[in-house]
Amino acid sequence: MWGTVWDEKNGNKYSISHHSLYPESAVLIPELTLTMPRALTVSTGLDALSHAMESLWNKSNNVISSAFATNAIKLVRTNLPLLLADPSNMQVYPFLSCRHIRLLHF
């Protein structure tokens, strides 16, 4: 896992990585997203999509990561429009937990 630190004064971006940044677990509670603004839902979904697409041309790409990335792209393309049409549609969340999708293809 990694993080990014921005030095806005000098216009620099620094990436940090350490084994202690990896989570031991994640709790996914879709109901907590019901009050998210539409723009945040869109940007989260597009972020998941861009990460999946990026992993396809990553220099460390392999057959397994490509399969996960391709599946993530399909899930976002299919389910993000459904979620935007009805944000209370809890049946979409098992297929479109964007944070979950992002983790699968790295």
MDTraj code that builds the backbone (N, CA, C; nanometers):
import mdtraj as md
import numpy as np

residues = "MET TRP GLY THR VAL TRP ASP GLU LYS ASN GLY ASN LYS TYR SER ILE SER HIS HIS SER LEU TYR PRO GLU SER ALA VAL LEU ILE PRO GLU LEU THR LEU THR MET PRO ARG ALA LEU THR VAL SER THR GLY LEU ASP ALA LEU SER HIS ALA MET GLU SER LEU TRP ASN LYS SER ASN ASN VAL ILE SER SER ALA PHE ALA THR ASN ALA ILE LYS LEU VAL ARG THR ASN LEU PRO LEU LEU LEU ALA ASP PRO SER ASN MET GLN VAL TYR PRO PHE LEU SER CYS ARG HIS ILE ARG LEU LEU HIS PHE".split()
xyz = np.array([
    [0.0846, -0.1163, 0.0000],
    [0.0000, 0.0000, 0.0000],
    [0.0897, 0.1233, 0.0000],
    [0.0378, 0.2298, -0.0455],
    [0.1154, 0.3523, -0.0497],
    [0.0255, 0.4716, -0.0249],
    [0.0898, 0.5805, -0.0049],
    [0.0192, 0.7062, 0.0126],
    [0.0902, 0.8135, -0.0680],
    [0.0252, 0.9235, -0.0854],
    [0.0829, 1.0340, -0.1606],
    [0.0816, 1.1584, -0.0738],
    [0.1946, 1.2280, -0.0751],
    [0.2085, 1.3534, -0.0014],
    [0.2394, 1.4618, -0.1037],
    [0.1624, 1.5692, -0.0979],
    [0.1814, 1.6799, -0.1906],
    [0.2532, 1.7949, -0.1214],
    [0.3563, 1.8463, -0.1863],
    [0.4233, 1.9682, -0.1420],
    [0.3732, 2.0785, -0.2351],
    [0.2633, 2.1414, -0.1940],
    [0.2003, 2.2406, -0.2810],
    [0.2881, 2.3635, -0.3026],
    [0.3661, 2.3991, -0.2025],
    [0.4515, 2.5169, -0.2138],
    [0.5520, 2.5015, -0.3274],
    [0.6118, 2.3821, -0.3389],
    [0.7139, 2.3592, -0.4407],
    [0.6627, 2.2783, -0.5604],
    [0.5351, 2.2421, -0.5548],
    [0.4756, 2.1694, -0.6667],
    [0.5279, 2.0273, -0.6820],
    [0.5647, 1.9621, -0.5731],
    [0.6166, 1.8260, -0.5803],
    [0.5177, 1.7262, -0.5221],
    [0.5241, 1.6051, -0.5737],
    [0.4406, 1.4951, -0.5269],
    [0.5338, 1.3827, -0.4830],
    [0.5126, 1.3322, -0.3636],
    [0.5948, 1.2252, -0.3102],
    [0.5071, 1.1049, -0.2778],
    [0.5525, 0.9878, -0.3158],
    [0.4811, 0.8653, -0.2825],
    [0.5558, 0.7944, -0.1716],
    [0.4796, 0.7417, -0.0770],
    [0.5400, 0.6669, 0.0316],
    [0.4807, 0.5262, 0.0312],
    [0.5629, 0.4287, 0.0678],
    [0.5178, 0.2905, 0.0721],
    [0.5830, 0.2213, 0.1905],
    [0.5050, 0.1425, 0.2601],
    [0.5569, 0.0674, 0.3737],
    [0.4584, -0.0442, 0.4059],
    [0.5089, -0.1579, 0.4504],
    [0.4215, -0.2710, 0.4809],
    [0.3181, -0.2379, 0.5889],
    [0.3495, -0.1442, 0.6750],
    [0.2547, -0.1094, 0.7823],
    [0.1340, -0.0305, 0.7302],
    [0.1389, 0.0139, 0.6051],
    [0.0261, 0.0853, 0.5460],
    [-0.0813, -0.0097, 0.4929],
    [-0.0509, -0.1393, 0.4845],
    [-0.1491, -0.2362, 0.4370],
    [-0.2527, -0.2630, 0.5452],
    [-0.3790, -0.2565, 0.5103],
    [-0.4833, -0.2847, 0.6101],
    [-0.4902, -0.4343, 0.6399],
    [-0.5291, -0.4658, 0.7597],
    [-0.5504, -0.6060, 0.7961],
    [-0.6907, -0.6517, 0.7598],
    [-0.7844, -0.5585, 0.7561],
    [-0.9212, -0.5925, 0.7200],
    [-0.9930, -0.4676, 0.6716],
    [-1.1081, -0.4897, 0.6127],
    [-1.1922, -0.3797, 0.5669],
    [-1.3371, -0.4121, 0.5999],
    [-1.4112, -0.3122, 0.6381],
    [-1.5534, -0.3290, 0.6668],
    [-1.6293, -0.2476, 0.5626],
    [-1.7103, -0.3164, 0.4842],
    [-1.7864, -0.2513, 0.3780],
    [-1.9329, -0.2440, 0.4192],
    [-1.9811, -0.1231, 0.4408],
    [-2.1200, -0.1014, 0.4822],
    [-2.1845, -0.0076, 0.3806],
    [-2.2502, -0.0639, 0.2790],
    [-2.3047, 0.0185, 0.1718],
    [-2.4024, 0.1254, 0.2191],
    [-2.4746, 0.0988, 0.3268],
    [-2.5728, 0.1958, 0.3764],
    [-2.5086, 0.3296, 0.4133],
    [-2.3806, 0.3272, 0.4457],
    [-2.3118, 0.4518, 0.4800],
    [-2.2934, 0.5436, 0.3596],
    [-2.3107, 0.4893, 0.2401],
    [-2.2926, 0.5705, 0.1192],
    [-2.4242, 0.6309, 0.0680],
    [-2.5347, 0.5983, 0.1321],
    [-2.6651, 0.6455, 0.0837],
    [-2.6768, 0.7977, 0.0796],
    [-2.6055, 0.8659, 0.1656],
    [-2.6148, 1.0119, 0.1694],
    [-2.4991, 1.0799, 0.0959],
    [-2.4185, 1.0019, 0.0250],
    [-2.3085, 1.0617, -0.0511],
    [-2.3643, 1.1491, -0.1635],
    [-2.3025, 1.2628, -0.1880],
    [-2.3446, 1.3437, -0.3032],
    [-2.3221, 1.2659, -0.4337],
    [-2.4061, 1.2902, -0.5300],
    [-2.3959, 1.2220, -0.6597],
    [-2.2562, 1.2380, -0.7208],
    [-2.1992, 1.3562, -0.7117],
    [-2.0669, 1.3806, -0.7696],
    [-1.9598, 1.2912, -0.7062],
    [-1.9727, 1.2657, -0.5777],
    [-1.8765, 1.1783, -0.5104],
    [-1.8953, 1.0334, -0.5548],
    [-2.0188, 0.9920, -0.5744],
    [-2.0455, 0.8578, -0.6256],
    [-1.9848, 0.8413, -0.7644],
    [-2.0034, 0.9411, -0.8497],
    [-1.9480, 0.9367, -0.9852],
    [-1.7951, 0.9323, -0.9801],
    [-1.7351, 1.0214, -0.9023],
    [-1.5888, 1.0261, -0.8997],
    [-1.5281, 0.9001, -0.8390],
    [-1.5947, 0.8414, -0.7393],
    [-1.5464, 0.7162, -0.6813],
    [-1.5531, 0.6037, -0.7834],
    [-1.6637, 0.5971, -0.8555],
    [-1.6781, 0.4947, -0.9590],
    [-1.5774, 0.5117, -1.0710],
    [-1.5579, 0.6351, -1.1154],
    [-1.4610, 0.6604, -1.2223],
    [-1.3180, 0.6362, -1.1751],
    [-1.2916, 0.6602, -1.0472],
    [-1.1593, 0.6313, -0.9910],
    [-1.1335, 0.4807, -0.9950],
    [-1.2332, 0.4026, -0.9562],
    [-1.2198, 0.2564, -0.9629],
    [-1.1974, 0.2112, -1.1066],
    [-1.2719, 0.2707, -1.1995],
    [-1.2571, 0.2370, -1.3406],
    [-1.1178, 0.2717, -1.3913],
    [-1.0676, 0.3886, -1.3554],
    [-0.9346, 0.4291, -1.4035],
    [-0.8247, 0.3407, -1.3456],
    [-0.8378, 0.3001, -1.2197],
    [-0.7389, 0.2092, -1.1609],
    [-0.7398, 0.0739, -1.2326],
    [-0.8585, 0.0246, -1.2631],
    [-0.8676, -0.1033, -1.3331],
    [-0.8056, -0.0935, -1.4724],
    [-0.8362, 0.0148, -1.5431],
    [-0.7793, 0.0328, -1.6775],
    [-0.6283, 0.0493, -1.6717],
    [-0.5820, 0.1242, -1.5727],
    [-0.4374, 0.1449, -1.5581],
    [-0.3645, 0.0131, -1.5337],
    [-0.4256, -0.0772, -1.4591],
    [-0.3577, -0.2029, -1.4289],
    [-0.3414, -0.2902, -1.5530],
    [-0.4224, -0.2669, -1.6561],
    [-0.4079, -0.3443, -1.7790],
    [-0.2777, -0.3141, -1.8521],
    [-0.2297, -0.1913, -1.8436],
    [-0.1037, -0.1577, -1.9116],
    [0.0109, -0.1343, -1.8142],
    [-0.0081, -0.1732, -1.6906],
    [0.0965, -0.1625, -1.5903],
    [0.2131, -0.2538, -1.6272],
    [0.3355, -0.2115, -1.5997],
    [0.4527, -0.2929, -1.6350],
    [0.4563, -0.4241, -1.5563],
    [0.3840, -0.4330, -1.4451],
    [0.3781, -0.5566, -1.3666],
    [0.2535, -0.6385, -1.3999],
    [0.1853, -0.6043, -1.5066],
    [0.0635, -0.6727, -1.5486],
    [0.0914, -0.8214, -1.5680],
    [-0.0055, -0.9044, -1.5298],
    [0.0035, -1.0478, -1.5547],
    [-0.1362, -1.1003, -1.5842],
    [-0.1459, -1.2278, -1.6124],
    [-0.2740, -1.2872, -1.6507],
    [-0.3787, -1.2703, -1.5402],
    [-0.3383, -1.2891, -1.4166],
    [-0.4322, -1.2797, -1.3054],
    [-0.4786, -1.1357, -1.2849],
    [-0.3841, -1.0405, -1.2840],
    [-0.4238, -0.9008, -1.2635],
    [-0.5095, -0.8514, -1.3799],
    [-0.4802, -0.8985, -1.5007],
    [-0.5619, -0.8602, -1.6166],
    [-0.7041, -0.9126, -1.6038],
    [-0.7185, -1.0350, -1.5530],
    [-0.8524, -1.0917, -1.5351],
    [-0.9313, -1.0116, -1.4322],
    [-0.8671, -0.9766, -1.3202],
    [-0.9348, -0.8958, -1.2190],
    [-0.9703, -0.7578, -1.2732],
    [-0.8769, -0.6972, -1.3455],
    [-0.9006, -0.5634, -1.3996],
    [-1.0140, -0.5643, -1.5008],
    [-1.0136, -0.6622, -1.5885],
    [-1.1191, -0.6725, -1.6893],
    [-1.2551, -0.6913, -1.6230],
    [-1.2597, -0.7743, -1.5198],
    [-1.3848, -0.7943, -1.4472],
    [-1.4279, -0.6657, -1.3775],
    [-1.3338, -0.5937, -1.3177],
    [-1.3665, -0.4682, -1.2501],
    [-1.4236, -0.3669, -1.3486],
    [-1.3659, -0.3587, -1.4665],
    [-1.4151, -0.2664, -1.5696],
    [-1.5599, -0.3014, -1.6060],
    [-1.5869, -0.4295, -1.6252],
    [-1.7231, -0.4725, -1.6585],
    [-1.8210, -0.4399, -1.5455],
    [-1.7787, -0.4647, -1.4210],
    [-1.8656, -0.4368, -1.3072],
    [-1.8993, -0.2886, -1.2962],
    [-1.7995, -0.2041, -1.3147],
    [-1.8247, -0.0601, -1.3057],
    [-1.9125, -0.0143, -1.4209],
    [-1.8803, -0.0577, -1.5425],
    [-1.9591, -0.0160, -1.6593],
    [-2.1052, -0.0587, -1.6485],
    [-2.1287, -0.1745, -1.5921],
    [-2.2649, -0.2259, -1.5800],
    [-2.3406, -0.1626, -1.4641],
    [-2.2739, -0.1500, -1.3507],
    [-2.3448, -0.1173, -1.2273],
    [-2.3414, 0.0290, -1.1858],
    [-2.2417, 0.1054, -1.2270],
    [-2.2392, 0.2466, -1.1894],
    [-2.3615, 0.3211, -1.2444],
    [-2.3990, 0.3011, -1.3699],
    [-2.5211, 0.3684, -1.4181],
    [-2.6463, 0.3278, -1.3398],
    [-2.6535, 0.2003, -1.2988],
    [-2.7682, 0.1552, -1.2197],
    [-2.7715, 0.2244, -1.0841],
    [-2.6555, 0.2391, -1.0245],
    [-2.6472, 0.3060, -0.8945],
    [-2.6827, 0.4537, -0.9064],
    [-2.6365, 0.5179, -1.0117],
    [-2.6675, 0.6599, -1.0311],
    [-2.8172, 0.6805, -1.0582],
    [-2.8795, 0.5847, -1.1252],
    [-3.0232, 0.5951, -1.1532],
    [-3.1052, 0.5772, -1.0254],
    [-3.0535, 0.4954, -0.9334],
    [-3.1251, 0.4709, -0.8079],
    [-3.0230, 0.4485, -0.6965],
    [-2.9760, 0.5560, -0.6332],
    [-2.8731, 0.5443, -0.5291],
    [-2.9127, 0.4577, -0.4103],
    [-3.0403, 0.4323, -0.3929],
    [-3.0829, 0.3484, -0.2807],
    [-3.0884, 0.1997, -0.3183],
    [-3.0476, 0.1652, -0.4381],
    [-3.0512, 0.0275, -0.4862],
    [-2.9403, -0.0549, -0.4205],
    [-2.9727, -0.1156, -0.3084],
    [-2.8745, -0.1936, -0.2329],
    [-2.8346, -0.3223, -0.3046],
    [-2.9129, -0.3647, -0.4053],
    [-2.8780, -0.4859, -0.4794],
    [-2.7573, -0.4649, -0.5698],
    [-2.7261, -0.3402, -0.6019],
    [-2.6118, -0.3095, -0.6878],
    [-2.4808, -0.3189, -0.6103],
    [-2.4835, -0.2899, -0.4823],
    [-2.3599, -0.2791, -0.4053],
    [-2.2736, -0.4041, -0.4007],
    [-2.3316, -0.5236, -0.3952],
    [-2.2407, -0.6398, -0.3982],
    [-2.1571, -0.6462, -0.5257],
    [-2.2075, -0.5861, -0.6334],
    [-2.1368, -0.5878, -0.7605],
    [-2.0548, -0.4610, -0.7839],
    [-2.0769, -0.3602, -0.7021],
    [-2.0115, -0.2323, -0.7249],
    [-1.9669, -0.1703, -0.5928],
    [-1.8890, -0.2433, -0.5200],
    [-1.8241, -0.1816, -0.4055],
    [-1.6914, -0.1324, -0.4601],
    [-1.6882, -0.0072, -0.5041],
    [-1.5738, 0.0464, -0.5771],
    [-1.4436, 0.0296, -0.5007],
    [-1.4488, 0.0467, -0.3706],
    [-1.3272, 0.0309, -0.2926],
    [-1.2805, -0.1138, -0.2989],
    [-1.3740, -0.2077, -0.3004],
    [-1.3426, -0.3487, -0.3081],
    [-1.2845, -0.3813, -0.4451],
    [-1.3467, -0.3304, -0.5515],
    [-1.2996, -0.3548, -0.6868],
    [-1.1560, -0.3066, -0.7026],
    [-1.1247, -0.1897, -0.6473],
    [-0.9890, -0.1364, -0.6581],
    [-0.8864, -0.2303, -0.5977],
    [-0.9198, -0.2927, -0.4873],
    [-0.8244, -0.3805, -0.4205],
    [-0.7967, -0.5067, -0.4995],
    [-0.8917, -0.5538, -0.5770],
    [-0.8769, -0.6810, -0.6432],
    [-0.7716, -0.6841, -0.7522],
    [-0.7513, -0.5768, -0.8226],
    [-0.6638, -0.5833, -0.9397],
    [-0.5220, -0.5351, -0.9148],
    [-0.4869, -0.5040, -0.7917],
    [-0.3495, -0.4636, -0.7633],
    [-0.2660, -0.5829, -0.7242],
])
top = md.Topology()
chain = top.add_chain()
for i, resn in enumerate(residues, 1):
    res = top.add_residue(resn, chain, resSeq=i)
    for name in ("N", "CA", "C"):
        top.add_atom(name, md.element.get_by_symbol(name[0]), res)
traj = md.Trajectory(xyz[None], top)
